[in-house]
Amino acid sequence: MDYFWIILIIVVASLVKGITGFGFAMVSLPLLLFWYSPKVVIPVLILCNFFASLMIVLQKKEYKLINRHFKSLIIYGGCTTILGVLTLRFMSSNILILSISIFFIIVSILYLFNIKYSRRVRKYTYKIAGAVCGFLTGSISVSGPPLALFLNLRQANNRQFREIFAWFNIITAAIAIFGYALLGLLTMETIKLSLLFIPILLLGTFFGKKINAIIPAKRFRRITVIMSLISSILLLINCRS
């Protein structure tokens, strides 16, 4: 019976990943933590994200979607991912998840209630955003909320949103997987779960792309922020229980 719910969680998270380019770990991690420890499930989600994101970027594109500013975001994300991996290995995952979930909740609420803030974004903020999200990818595999909020601030369209997230996940996940392997965090349990989840994820990614094409941009951005808020609340509840 447990496997029924686990697979259902992966199916839903896979569709989210296919629609938005992110959200697989954000949706699935809070729920999977009821069955698995963070140090087991986080490497699994990283592996799954890597293969699903690779599938997204290999799909044919009508035009160039990533400019030089977003490239710098991705590069800086890759550079700080290994720091997140080291944090996962040597620091309590519950402390990390507690502090980060509170931060995500606050930022998401500010966005949803249209709290006034400057939309002016300087060039260096792309690098800062990438560095922060790369660290979060390595440590808890959930970089979706801050990166989603940043891309919403930059008013990225649906296709850009999906493509940027996919490339970001490929670079950061590849580095994280290498780090997990060096630190002994890739166990047989991790590999077995990955082999179970990846086929479901790839199928969900395929159907999610079709849904992505029909969602209005404004509604799409709001949905991603609501997803971030719900996931962060679930993370907080799980961490405190």
N, C-alpha and C positions, 0 to 999 in steps of 0.2 A: 504493500500500500504506500509505503514511503516513496518508492520509486515512481509511482504514478504522479505524486505531487512534485517530485523533483523534475521529472520529464516535462510536466505541464509548465513549471516555472521556466525551464529552458526554452520551450516553444514560444511562450509569450515574450521572453527577453530577446529571442532570435528575431521575431517580427519587429520589435522596437529597433534592434540593431540594423535591420534591413531598411527600415523607413528613414532613420535619422543618421546612420553612420556611426552612432555611438549608443550607449545605453544598455548593452548586454550585461556588463558587470554591475552597472548602477541599479538595474532592476533585479538581477538574480542574486547578487551578493547578500543583501540583507536577509533574504528568505533562506538561502542555502546555509547560512550560518546557524540555522536551527538544527542542521544535521551534521555539519562538518566544521572543523576548526579553521580559523583564518589561514593558517600556514599550510593547510591542505588545499582549500578551495581557491585561494588567490592565484597560485601558479596555474591552476586549471583554467581559470577565467582568462588569464593572460595568454595562454596557448590558444584557446578558442578565439579570442579577439584577433590574434595574429592571423589565423587562417581565414576568418571571415572578412577581415579588412583587406587581405590580399585578393580575395575574390572580388571585392568592390572596385579596387583600383585597376584590375585587369579588364573590367567591363568597358566597352567602347564609350568615349566621350565626344560630345558634339563640339566642344570648345575648351580652351584652357581654363581651369578652375582655380588654380593656386598661384597667387602673385608672390613677389619676392618677400613681402612682409610676413605672409603666412609661412613661407619657407623658413624664415628665421625662427618663427615660433616652433616649428617642427624640430629644427636642429637643436635649439636650446632644450627642448623637451627630452630629446635623446641624451643630451649631456648630463642631465640631472637624474635620469631614471635609476642609474646605478646607486645613487645616494638613497633613493627610496628602498631599493632592494636591501641595502645594508641596514636600514632602519627596521624593516620587517623582520630581519634575522635577529637583531639584537635588542629590539624594544618591544614592549607589550603592544600587541595589535589592538586590544580594547581601548587603551589610552589614545592611540592614534585615531581610531574610528570615532570615539566620543568627541574629541576636539574638532575633528574635521566635519562631522555631521552637524554640529551646532553652527559652525561657520557657514555651511551650505544652506541651512535653514534660514539664517538671517539674510544672506544675500539673495536667495530666491524670493523671500517675502518682499524685500525692497523692490525687486524687479516687478513682481506681480501687482503691487499696489502703486506702481508708477511713482515711487519716491524720486524726487528730482536729483539728477546727477549730471555731470558734464559728459556729453557724448564725444568730446574731443579726446582722441587717443593718439598719444605721441608714439614715435617709432619704437622707442625702447620698451614700451608696454607689451609689445608682441613678444619680446624676449623674456620679460618677466612672467607673462602668462604661460609661455611654453615651459619655462623652468619650473614653475609651481606645479603645472599639470604633469610634467615628467616625473617629478618627485612623488606625486600622488599615485601615478601609475605603478611605479616600482614598489611602493609601500603597501597600498591596499587595492590596487587595480582599478580604482574608481577615480578617473580624472574627468568624467563627463560633466558634472555640474559646473565647475568653474570655466571649463573650456566652452561649454554651451552658452553660458552667460556672456563670455567674452565675444563669441561669434555673433550672438544676438546684438550686442552693443555695436559691433561692426556691421550689422545688418546683412550678414551673409545670406544668400538665397539657399533654397532647399538643396540644390545640387552641390553648391560650394560647401555647405555645411557637412554633407555626407562625405564628400571627397577629402576635405581637410581632416576630418576625424579619422577616416580610413588610413591616410598616410601617417598621421600622428601615431595611431595605434601600431602600425607596422614597425616604425622606427623604434618606438619606446618598448614595444613588446619583445622585439628581437633582442634588445639589450637586456631587458629584464629576464628573459628566459636564460640567456647566457649567465647572468648573475646568479639566478636560482640554481642552475646546474653546478656552478662553482661552490656554492654554499650548502649543497646537499638538500635543497628543498624540492627537487624533482624526484618523487618517490614512485613506487609501483602503483600506489593508490591514485596519485596524481595522473599518471599515464592512462590508467583504466578509465577514470572519469572523463578525461579528455577525449578518448576514443568513443565514449558514449555520447558526449555532448556535441562534438564537432559536426557530424552529419546532420543533426537537427538544426544546428546553427546555420549551416550553409544553405539548407532548404529555406529557412526563415528569411535569410538575407535575400534570396532570390525573389520571394513573394513580396518582401518589404519594399524592394525597389519599385515595384509596380504601384504600390500604395503611395509612395513618396511623390510620384508624378502628378497625383490628383489632389493633394492637400494644399489649400491656399497658404502662401508664405506667412502671413500674419498669424493665422491659426497655428501653423506649424511651430513658429517660434514660441508661442504661448504654451503649447502642449509640451515642448521640451523642458520649459522651466517648471511646469507643474509636475512633470515626471521627476525632475531633480528634487523638488521639495518633498514629494511623497517618499522617494527612496531615502532621503536624508532622515526623515522622521522615523522610518522603519529601522535604519541603521542605529539611531539613537535609542529606540525602544529595545532593540536586540542587545545593544551594548550594556544597558542599565539592568536588564533582566537577569 
